[in-house]
Amino acid sequence: MSRKIIIAIDGHSSCGKSTMAKQLARDIGYIYVDSGAMYRAVTLYALRAGCFDADDHLDAARLESLMPEVRVGFRLNAATRLPETMLGEECVEQAIRTLEVSAHVSPIAALPFVRIAMTRLQQQMGEQKGIVMDGRDIGTAVFPHAELKIFVTASAEVRARRRYDELQAKGMPAAYDDILRNVQERDYIDSHRAMNPLRQAEDAIVLDNSALTREQQSAWLLAQYHKVVGD
């Protein structure tokens, strides 16, 4: 049996990180954790708790006071065998994928007290290894000693089109121009936040998947995994 490792997949929003990470985890029998979903769940909580005013200004102090009540986790869907995001006892897998949550997640994810809480939880999840986790700072802050680090990128236009197609397929309202603007804004905020900004780890392998199919991505990722574990 191959030794268990930690696989950290970082990159820009809407690069398909979660899709490829889920598939890789299934292929090698690892646990998959979507760290972005955790920040989205906190964002959903903040929206519901009235932490944004009518002008979309965030009351960070109010959210910080409420953080002890925010319980983010995952449960395995018995039918799909995939993890679903939980906020307390509620499955919020669909609710966290709306454009409203997408438009508010970056300022929430930039808050140091949110990042500290989520990083601590993510590190607990990876203690036994055998895990694939994707996000923005997994290979730089959460698991700086991960055995395999991948940094995924693609053009903003390609990523916006993918996000648009995904929402359309789910029957959720979406406008391509709004999504493109959101992708560009999130890139800027993620790369310029004070704590653990999005950046490529020095020992990460870059994957530009602008022109790759899912099958090609999966084959490439499997090859990187086998190189590391030596089989």
Residue frames relative to the residue before (quaternion, step in Angstrom):
aa qw qx qy qz dx dy dz
M 1.0000 0.0000 0.0000 0.0000 0.00 0.00 0.00
S 0.4906 -0.6707 0.4751 0.2893 3.58 -0.98 0.91
R 0.5389 -0.6061 0.4688 0.3500 3.55 -1.13 0.64
K 0.4592 -0.6802 0.4971 0.2816 3.58 -1.10 0.67
I 0.0691 -0.7910 0.6077 0.0133 3.53 -1.03 0.84
I 0.4248 -0.6290 0.5670 0.3201 3.53 -1.39 -0.02
I 0.1291 -0.7774 0.6133 0.0524 3.56 -0.90 0.98
A 0.1133 -0.8029 0.5851 0.0117 3.56 -0.62 1.21
I 0.0476 -0.7954 0.6042 -0.0101 3.57 -0.70 1.12
D 0.0113 -0.8049 0.5912 -0.0498 3.57 -0.48 1.26
G 0.2795 0.7695 -0.5521 0.1579 3.53 -1.27 0.23
H 0.7104 -0.4585 0.3371 0.4142 3.51 -1.37 0.05
S 0.6465 -0.5207 0.3883 0.4002 3.56 -1.27 0.36
S 0.8522 0.1756 -0.1422 0.4719 3.55 -1.24 0.65
C 0.3803 0.7124 -0.4935 0.3231 3.57 1.08 0.78
G 0.5209 -0.6262 0.4243 0.3956 3.56 1.24 -0.20
K 0.2602 0.7995 -0.5052 0.1948 3.60 1.24 0.41
S 0.6799 0.5077 -0.3004 0.4356 3.56 0.85 -1.00
T 0.6429 0.5325 -0.3229 0.4459 3.58 0.96 -0.89
M 0.7144 0.4406 -0.2698 0.4720 3.58 0.82 -0.96
A 0.6325 0.5315 -0.3375 0.4512 3.59 1.06 -0.69
K 0.6255 0.5330 -0.3266 0.4669 3.59 1.02 -0.82
Q 0.6809 0.4944 -0.2919 0.4547 3.56 0.87 -0.98
L 0.6467 0.5146 -0.3198 0.4633 3.57 0.95 -0.86
A 0.6441 0.5225 -0.3215 0.4569 3.58 0.95 -0.87
R 0.6447 0.5092 -0.3168 0.4740 3.59 1.00 -0.82
D 0.6698 0.5334 -0.2991 0.4212 3.58 0.91 -0.97
I 0.7960 0.2971 -0.1443 0.5072 3.60 0.96 -0.82
G 0.5183 -0.6844 0.3939 0.3284 3.59 1.28 0.12
Y 0.4402 0.6898 -0.4552 0.3509 3.56 1.13 0.68
I 0.5230 -0.5776 0.5127 0.3606 3.55 -1.36 0.16
Y 0.2205 -0.7764 0.5781 0.1198 3.58 -0.96 0.89
V 0.0281 -0.7829 0.6215 0.0032 3.58 -0.99 0.89
D 0.2301 -0.7607 0.5987 0.0995 3.56 -0.79 1.14
S 0.2326 -0.8086 0.5226 0.1376 3.59 -0.08 1.24
G 0.5914 0.5781 -0.3651 0.4275 3.58 1.10 -0.64
A 0.6171 0.5475 -0.3385 0.4527 3.57 1.08 -0.73
M 0.6140 0.5538 -0.3489 0.4410 3.57 1.09 -0.65
Y 0.6734 0.4664 -0.2916 0.4939 3.59 0.98 -0.82
R 0.6117 0.5362 -0.3454 0.4679 3.57 1.10 -0.64
A 0.6367 0.5278 -0.3289 0.4560 3.59 1.02 -0.77
V 0.6329 0.5039 -0.3275 0.4882 3.59 1.01 -0.78
T 0.6376 0.5315 -0.3197 0.4569 3.58 1.02 -0.82
L 0.6346 0.5198 -0.3225 0.4723 3.57 0.97 -0.85
Y 0.6323 0.5221 -0.3228 0.4726 3.57 0.98 -0.84
A 0.6650 0.5140 -0.3025 0.4495 3.60 0.90 -0.95
L 0.6446 0.5137 -0.3177 0.4686 3.59 0.99 -0.82
R 0.6845 0.4855 -0.2812 0.4655 3.57 0.90 -0.92
A 0.7048 0.4667 -0.2557 0.4692 3.57 1.08 -0.74
G 0.5099 -0.6829 0.4029 0.3336 3.58 1.27 0.11
C 0.3304 0.7675 -0.4889 0.2504 3.58 1.08 0.67
F 0.6700 0.3805 -0.2909 0.5672 3.58 1.33 -0.07
D 0.3353 -0.7392 0.5408 0.2207 3.60 -0.90 0.85
A 0.7642 -0.3819 0.2596 0.4503 3.58 -1.30 -0.05
D 0.7076 0.4165 -0.2479 0.5142 3.59 1.20 -0.51
D 0.5246 -0.6755 0.3702 0.3625 3.57 1.33 0.33
H 0.3922 0.6807 -0.5161 0.3412 3.56 1.10 0.64
L 0.3612 -0.7615 0.5084 0.1767 3.54 -0.87 1.00
D 0.2564 -0.7263 0.6205 0.1472 3.55 -0.98 0.96
A 0.1937 -0.8342 0.5090 0.0870 3.55 0.18 1.33
A 0.6242 0.5505 -0.3472 0.4322 3.58 1.01 -0.75
R 0.6387 0.5165 -0.3278 0.4667 3.59 1.01 -0.77
L 0.6599 0.4981 -0.3155 0.4656 3.59 0.91 -0.89
E 0.6392 0.5288 -0.3383 0.4441 3.59 0.93 -0.83
S 0.6589 0.5049 -0.3129 0.4615 3.59 1.00 -0.77
L 0.7038 0.4604 -0.2537 0.4779 3.57 1.18 -0.58
M 0.4579 0.7389 -0.4225 0.2565 3.61 1.22 -0.38
P 0.6143 0.5481 -0.3824 0.4196 3.66 0.97 -0.61
E 0.6637 0.4978 -0.3022 0.4694 3.60 1.21 -0.44
V 0.6010 0.5843 -0.3538 0.4150 3.60 1.23 -0.37
R 0.0006 0.8040 -0.5921 0.0544 3.55 -0.47 1.24
V 0.0363 -0.8105 0.5831 -0.0425 3.56 -0.38 1.31
G 0.1768 0.7856 -0.5782 0.1313 3.56 -0.92 0.88
F 0.3827 -0.6994 0.5489 0.2512 3.55 -1.29 -0.24
R 0.0864 -0.7470 0.6527 0.0924 3.54 -1.28 0.46
L 0.4557 -0.6821 0.5008 0.2761 3.55 -1.11 0.63
N 0.3589 -0.7101 0.5672 0.2126 3.55 -0.87 1.04
A 0.4346 -0.7381 0.4537 0.2461 3.57 -0.56 1.17
A 0.6820 0.4958 -0.2917 0.4516 3.60 1.05 -0.71
T 0.7806 0.3381 -0.1745 0.4959 3.59 0.82 -1.01
R 0.3049 -0.7647 0.4977 0.2729 3.58 1.25 -0.47
L 0.5549 0.5712 -0.3998 0.4539 3.56 1.19 0.63
P 0.5199 -0.6420 0.4537 0.3343 3.60 -1.08 0.63
E 0.1718 -0.7577 0.6220 0.0976 3.55 -1.13 0.74
T 0.4821 -0.6898 0.4684 0.2690 3.55 -1.02 0.89
M 0.1404 -0.7914 0.5935 0.0414 3.52 -0.94 1.00
L 0.1221 -0.7296 0.6680 0.0807 3.54 -1.15 0.76
G 0.7686 -0.0850 -0.0076 0.6340 3.52 -0.02 1.30
E 0.7751 -0.2754 0.2382 0.5163 3.57 -0.73 -1.09
E 0.5985 0.5899 -0.3432 0.4196 3.59 1.31 -0.03
C 0.3492 -0.6934 0.5872 0.2289 3.56 -1.00 0.86
V 0.0572 -0.8276 0.5580 -0.0194 3.58 -0.58 1.18
E 0.2208 0.8254 -0.4984 0.1466 3.58 1.22 0.39
Q 0.7099 0.4143 -0.2590 0.5072 3.62 0.96 -0.81
A 0.6615 0.5511 -0.3121 0.4015 3.58 0.87 -0.95
I 0.6978 0.4787 -0.2868 0.4491 3.62 1.03 -0.67
R 0.6388 0.5514 -0.3225 0.4289 3.60 1.27 -0.15
T 0.4576 0.6971 -0.4491 0.3209 3.61 1.23 0.08
L 0.6219 -0.5413 0.4090 0.3912 3.56 -1.26 0.40
E 0.5853 0.5813 -0.3723 0.4253 3.61 1.10 -0.63
V 0.6695 0.4656 -0.2964 0.4971 3.59 0.93 -0.87
S 0.6280 0.5451 -0.3349 0.4432 3.60 0.97 -0.84
A 0.6852 0.5034 -0.2814 0.4448 3.57 1.02 -0.84
H 0.7559 0.3832 -0.2039 0.4902 3.60 1.18 -0.42
V 0.5333 0.6912 -0.3925 0.2895 3.60 1.21 -0.35
S 0.6362 0.5668 -0.3562 0.3835 3.63 0.93 -0.76
P 0.6818 0.4575 -0.3230 0.4706 3.67 0.81 -0.78
I 0.6100 0.5294 -0.3518 0.4732 3.60 1.13 -0.59
A 0.6958 0.4860 -0.2674 0.4563 3.57 0.90 -1.00
A 0.6319 0.5401 -0.3341 0.4442 3.60 1.22 -0.37
L 0.5482 0.6312 -0.3971 0.3787 3.60 1.23 -0.31
P 0.4880 -0.6964 0.4338 0.2978 3.63 -0.64 1.03
F 0.6796 0.4918 -0.3208 0.4398 3.64 0.86 -0.82
V 0.6153 0.5154 -0.3456 0.4861 3.59 1.17 -0.52
R 0.6707 0.5032 -0.2997 0.4551 3.57 0.89 -0.94
I 0.6362 0.5273 -0.3328 0.4543 3.59 0.96 -0.81
A 0.6735 0.5011 -0.2948 0.4565 3.58 0.89 -0.94
M 0.7041 0.4574 -0.2731 0.4695 3.60 0.87 -0.95
T 0.6229 0.5383 -0.3421 0.4530 3.61 1.02 -0.75
R 0.6382 0.5272 -0.3203 0.4606 3.57 0.97 -0.86
L 0.6682 0.4995 -0.2909 0.4684 3.57 0.95 -0.91
Q 0.6528 0.5159 -0.3063 0.4624 3.59 0.99 -0.86
Q 0.6564 0.5108 -0.3170 0.4558 3.59 0.94 -0.81
Q 0.6069 0.5380 -0.3445 0.4728 3.58 1.10 -0.67
M 0.6518 0.5297 -0.3095 0.4459 3.57 1.01 -0.84
G 0.7458 0.4273 -0.2182 0.4622 3.59 1.09 -0.66
E 0.3721 0.7763 -0.4582 0.2212 3.58 1.26 0.03
Q 0.7322 0.4121 -0.2321 0.4900 3.60 1.05 -0.75
K 0.4040 -0.7131 0.4546 0.3487 3.59 1.36 -0.05
G 0.6233 0.5270 -0.3984 0.4183 3.61 -1.19 -0.29
I 0.5574 0.6057 -0.3586 0.4402 3.54 1.09 0.79
V 0.1642 -0.7272 0.6565 0.1151 3.55 -1.23 0.68
M 0.0352 0.8055 -0.5885 0.0600 3.58 -0.64 1.10
D 0.1056 -0.7981 0.5898 0.0629 3.56 -0.94 0.86
G 0.2185 0.7708 -0.5753 0.1649 3.54 -1.20 0.61
R 0.6711 -0.4814 0.3771 0.4191 3.55 -1.12 -0.78
D 0.8178 0.1709 -0.0568 0.5466 3.58 1.07 -0.71
I 0.2693 0.8047 -0.4987 0.1769 3.58 1.16 0.49
G 0.7504 0.3983 -0.2164 0.4811 3.57 0.87 -0.93
T 0.6998 0.4551 -0.2696 0.4801 3.60 1.24 -0.31
A 0.8231 0.2165 -0.0877 0.5177 3.61 0.94 -0.83
V 0.7170 0.4474 -0.2726 0.4597 3.59 0.85 -0.93
F 0.7988 0.0080 0.0346 0.6005 3.57 0.82 -1.06
P 0.0744 -0.8419 0.5334 0.0349 3.62 0.41 1.17
H 0.7178 0.4030 -0.2471 0.5112 3.60 1.22 -0.38
A 0.2518 0.7778 -0.5334 0.2169 3.61 1.18 0.47
E 0.5076 -0.6866 0.4391 0.2797 3.56 -0.97 0.88
L 0.7842 0.1274 -0.0777 0.6023 3.59 1.17 -0.56
K 0.0184 -0.7959 0.6040 -0.0371 3.55 -0.74 1.14
I 0.0765 -0.7830 0.6173 0.0103 3.54 -0.90 1.03
F 0.1221 -0.7668 0.6250 0.0804 3.58 -1.01 0.83
V 0.1628 -0.8268 0.5375 0.0316 3.55 -0.50 1.28
T 0.0509 0.7949 -0.6027 0.0480 3.55 -0.99 0.84
A 0.0600 0.7459 -0.6628 0.0273 3.54 -1.37 0.34
S 0.6359 -0.5285 0.3758 0.4184 3.59 -1.18 0.37
A 0.6200 -0.5581 0.4018 0.3778 3.58 -1.18 0.59
E 0.6440 0.5367 -0.3225 0.4396 3.58 1.02 -0.81
V 0.6495 0.5037 -0.3116 0.4768 3.58 0.96 -0.85
R 0.6739 0.5006 -0.2978 0.4545 3.57 0.91 -0.88
A 0.6426 0.5138 -0.3246 0.4666 3.59 1.01 -0.78
R 0.6415 0.5163 -0.3240 0.4657 3.59 0.99 -0.80
R 0.6414 0.5179 -0.3293 0.4603 3.60 0.95 -0.78
R 0.6635 0.4999 -0.3026 0.4673 3.56 0.94 -0.92
Y 0.6319 0.5340 -0.3215 0.4606 3.58 1.01 -0.84
D 0.6733 0.4954 -0.2948 0.4629 3.58 0.87 -0.97
E 0.6330 0.5432 -0.3243 0.4461 3.57 1.03 -0.82
L 0.6823 0.4773 -0.2849 0.4747 3.59 0.91 -0.92
Q 0.6266 0.5349 -0.3326 0.4589 3.57 1.03 -0.79
A 0.6574 0.5216 -0.3076 0.4485 3.57 0.96 -0.89
K 0.6956 0.4432 -0.2646 0.4997 3.57 1.17 -0.60
G 0.4920 -0.6795 0.4171 0.3496 3.57 1.30 0.00
M 0.4850 0.6595 -0.4344 0.3757 3.58 1.22 0.48
P 0.5313 -0.6542 0.4284 0.3260 3.62 -0.91 0.85
A 0.1438 0.7920 -0.5791 0.1292 3.57 -0.94 0.86
A 0.1444 -0.7499 0.6387 0.0947 3.55 -1.22 0.63
Y 0.5244 -0.6780 0.4112 0.3102 3.59 -0.70 1.08
D 0.6710 0.5108 -0.3161 0.4346 3.62 0.84 -0.93
D 0.6356 0.5203 -0.3261 0.4679 3.58 1.05 -0.75
I 0.6615 0.5083 -0.3005 0.4622 3.56 0.99 -0.87
L 0.6373 0.5232 -0.3281 0.4610 3.60 0.96 -0.85
R 0.6480 0.5075 -0.3156 0.4721 3.58 0.95 -0.87
N 0.6488 0.5210 -0.3093 0.4604 3.57 0.99 -0.86
V 0.6363 0.5287 -0.3184 0.4628 3.60 1.00 -0.87
Q 0.6838 0.4870 -0.2848 0.4628 3.58 0.89 -0.92
E 0.6471 0.5103 -0.3159 0.4702 3.58 1.02 -0.80
R 0.6622 0.5022 -0.3094 0.4621 3.58 0.96 -0.87
D 0.5968 0.5589 -0.3611 0.4484 3.60 1.04 -0.73
Y 0.6808 0.4955 -0.2904 0.4547 3.57 0.88 -0.99
I 0.6890 0.4805 -0.2885 0.4596 3.57 0.81 -1.02
D 0.6667 0.5157 -0.3089 0.4406 3.59 0.88 -0.93
S 0.7201 0.4532 -0.2437 0.4655 3.57 1.00 -0.83
H 0.7593 0.3817 -0.1967 0.4890 3.59 1.19 -0.43
R 0.4261 0.6955 -0.4910 0.3061 3.62 1.18 0.08
A 0.6011 -0.6162 0.3863 0.3312 3.55 -1.15 0.69
M 0.7861 0.2960 -0.1488 0.5218 3.59 0.94 -0.87
N 0.8598 -0.0927 0.0210 0.5016 3.56 -0.79 1.11
P 0.0407 0.8267 -0.5592 0.0467 3.63 0.59 1.07
L 0.6115 -0.5332 0.4309 0.3951 3.54 -1.27 0.38
R 0.2624 0.7317 -0.6000 0.1891 3.57 -0.78 1.04
Q 0.5345 -0.6174 0.4733 0.3304 3.52 -1.23 0.46
A 0.4155 -0.6813 0.5410 0.2657 3.58 -0.85 0.96
E 0.6078 -0.5970 0.3821 0.3580 3.58 -1.05 0.75
D 0.7629 0.3506 -0.1932 0.5077 3.59 1.05 -0.72
A 0.4431 0.6882 -0.4597 0.3446 3.59 1.22 0.43
I 0.3617 -0.6909 0.5820 0.2303 3.54 -1.21 0.61
V 0.3366 -0.7680 0.5136 0.1821 3.60 -0.74 1.05
L 0.0589 -0.7699 0.6352 0.0183 3.52 -1.05 0.90
D 0.1004 -0.7559 0.6458 0.0391 3.59 -0.56 1.19
N 0.0777 -0.8517 0.5182 0.0022 3.55 -0.28 1.25
S 0.2114 0.8193 -0.5081 0.1611 3.59 1.23 0.48
A 0.8152 0.2295 -0.0901 0.5240 3.58 0.92 -0.90
L 0.5408 0.6359 -0.3989 0.3795 3.60 1.20 0.34
T 0.4156 -0.6585 0.5608 0.2814 3.56 -1.16 0.59
R 0.6559 -0.4960 0.3745 0.4284 3.57 -1.24 0.24
E 0.6310 0.5440 -0.3299 0.4439 3.57 1.03 -0.78
Q 0.6562 0.5059 -0.3044 0.4699 3.57 0.99 -0.85
Q 0.6268 0.5341 -0.3238 0.4659 3.57 1.04 -0.81
S 0.6682 0.5161 -0.2985 0.4449 3.56 0.88 -1.00
A 0.6562 0.5072 -0.3099 0.4649 3.57 0.96 -0.88
W 0.6472 0.5225 -0.3092 0.4610 3.59 0.99 -0.86
L 0.6744 0.4997 -0.2946 0.4567 3.57 0.89 -0.94
L 0.6394 0.5233 -0.3239 0.4608 3.57 0.97 -0.85
A 0.6348 0.5331 -0.3268 0.4539 3.56 1.01 -0.82
Q 0.6550 0.5020 -0.3165 0.4679 3.62 0.97 -0.83
Y 0.6280 0.5397 -0.3256 0.4564 3.57 1.02 -0.82
H 0.7014 0.4711 -0.2815 0.4547 3.59 0.80 -0.99
K 0.5864 0.5591 -0.3767 0.4490 3.59 1.12 -0.55
V 0.6925 0.4897 -0.2779 0.4509 3.57 0.94 -0.91
V 0.7478 0.3921 -0.2302 0.4839 3.59 0.83 -0.94
G 0.4506 -0.7505 0.4032 0.2666 3.57 1.31 -0.10
D 0.6610 0.4514 -0.3650 0.4755 3.57 0.95 0.79
